[in-house]
Amino acid sequence: MSPIAPVLARQSAEIAALTAALGRPVDVAALEITDRLGQLPLDRPSARSPNRACRLVRCADGWLAVNLARDEDRDLVGAWLGRDAAGDAWAAIARAAARRGCAGLLADAILLGLPAARVGEVGSAGLKAPLVPAGAPSARRRGTQLRVVDLSALWAGPLCAAVLAELGAGVVKVESLRRPDPTRTSTPGFFRRLNGRKDQLALDLGAADGQARLRELILAADVLVTSARPRAFVSLGLAPGDLFAANPSLVWVAVTGYGWTGAAAERVGFGDDTAAAGGLVRWTAGGAPRFLGDALADPVTGLAAAIGALRALLGGGGVLVDAAMAVCAAGAAACGLPSAP
């Protein structure tokens, strides 16, 4: 059993209750979207993440989680370390980290957009994603179908939108023609689990007509689910203030690595490194951190985002659901999870 199974069960029970209040209880377990077992080769959790992209690296004064999930991340290693990292990038990282403190390495990684985190740097006592007032609540007409625009990718955001689709919402998954959801090709079976109940729409978001079509969809929506950092929306002409002014009862579910506001808002984060940031790891007898499972911040955050969206809908909307992966992971860690072997 997954070490976070008790947390997922608690969140799933809350979703069942909230969706029942909206007219159709959702059984999260039946959707099979909270783990990727059988969808890609996974190693046993260790100092290396089960998907082999992220590692826990010892620095002179602590531990970092470094995630080389994308080609662009591997290309940044040399610039990050300030030396040639040709050959074994992980060996070069280990050598450099052993001589340097976490703070300097982490600051440089953040500056470059490299997903990295100090283990346990983020704390939280709860699993709730904050609801930030941004518009104006409004009573929804009875009998009307919820309209959801899912602009998110990967796991946590699409999971949230999958719950809403199972509730009976009309969900349209919008992908960029230039940058489609990577899970479409990397884990096609899992992609279908997350997105099979949604309508699919590909737009050229670099073109004016694509941006105009996206804006039109959002202004007619009850819920918008995203997983990009705040600055991405300014470039698309989708400033949050403008959208809430035009659609005051919108529920905007913003899945990010470290939160929608503050100094860390533009920081890059994925499921494994943000899990480590939130302390969602186990510790060996020798004081070394080890991963507990596969990208655990993703399912925890996806369910927290869905709960936030449902609570916001019951309250009439007009809010931004600030679903930060590192904070949700910290909330899960605070639940006193059992240690994996």
Secondary structure, 3 states (H helix, E strand, C coil): CCCCHHHHHHHHHHHHHHHHHCCCCCCHHHHCCCCCCCCCCCCCCCCECCCCCEEEEEECCEEEEEECCCHHHHHCHHHHHCCCCCCCHHHHHHHHHHHCCHHHHHHHHHHHCCCEEECCCCCCCCCCCCEEECCCCCCCCCCCCCEEEECCCCCHHHHHHHHHHHHCCEEEEEEECCCCCCHHHHCHHHHHHHHCCCEEEEECCCCHHHHHHHHHHHHCCCEEEECCCHHHHHHCCCCHHHHHHHCCCCEEEEEECCCCCCCCCCCCCCHHHHHHHCCCEEECCCCCEEECCCCCHHHHHHHHHHHHHHHHHHCCCCEEEEEEHHHHHHHHHCCCCCCCC
